[in-house]
Each structure stands twice: as C-alpha cells, then as structure tokens.
C-alpha cells in the first residue's frame, strides 16, 4: 500500500482539507500545524497497521506528510496574500 495515497488521493490534500474544516469549527490557527502533523502521523500509522510498513518508516513518512500539508497551506496562503496586497 502506498503511504502517500488514501483511496487514490494524496494524504497531504486530505489533511489540508481536514485542517480547513477544523478551523471552521473553531480550531485555533496557531494549532493547525500541530494538528496537521498529528493527522499525518495517525494516517501513516493507520496505513502501516494494514500494510507492511515498519514503525520507523511510518513515523518518518507521517512527519513528511504532515509537514508537507503545513507547507502547502502556508505557501498557498502567503502567495494569495501577496497577490491581494498588490491590487
């Protein structure tokens, strides 16, 4: 099983969507990166439970997925803010 994919969809995109949904329900924006990393680790451990991934690999890949989600969100947000400030 490919750790980066959940049902054919990138885990990073799923985590970004979950973080946005949680923020709509009151999640503090400053806690979003921590929650994204926790979701990445949880996803990775969940998939490793059903696959052949070792625990160490699950931790590394989970951190990579969670941090990628944080970076994707932050980069997109900063780019949009930059273009809005030029108008």
N, C-alpha and C positions, 0 to 999 in steps of 0.2 A: 504494500500500500504506500502510495506517495504521500509523504507527510505534509507537503505544501498544498495538497488538494483535498477538499472535503466535498464529495459529491461532484467533482469536476470543477469546483470554484475555488479560487485561491483563498487560503485561510486568512491572508492579510486583508483582503477585501471584506471578508465576513467580519473580522474583528473591528475594522474601521466602521462598518455599519452598526455593529453592536454597541460600540462606544458612542456613536451619534444617538442611537436610540436611548441609551442610558443617560446621556446628557439631557435629552428631552424629558426624562423622568426625574431630573434633579441631581444627577451626578456632577460634583464639583469639577470644573475644567482642569484644575491643577492635579486632580487624582486620575485623570484619563490615561496618562502614560503608565501609571502603576497598574491600573485595571487592564490595559492592553497587554502588558507583559504577563500578568496572571492568566488572562484568557489564552495567550499564546502557549504558555506552559501547560495549562489544562488541556488545550487542544492536542498538543504534542503527546502528553502522557496518555490521553484517551485513545489516540490513534496507535500509540505504541503498545497499549494493552491488547489491542486486537490484531496487531501486526507482529513483525519480528524485530522491531527496533529495540535497542538496548536503552536502559535508563539514562546513561550519559548522553547518548545521541538525542534522546527525547528532550533533555534539558537544553542542549545546545541549539537544536532546531526550534524548540519552543521560544527560547530567547530571541533567536533570529526572526521568527515570525512576529512576535510581539513588538520588537524594536522596529521592524520594517513597517508595521502598522502605524506606530508612533511617527516615524519619519515621513511616511506617505501623507499622513494627515497634516503634519506640521509644514511640510514643504508646499502642499497644495494651499493651505491657509495663508502662508506668507506670500505666495505668488498672487493669489486673489487680492490680498490686501495691497500689494504693490501696484497692481493694475487699477484698483479702485482709487488709490491716492493720486494717481496721475490724471484722473478725469477732472 
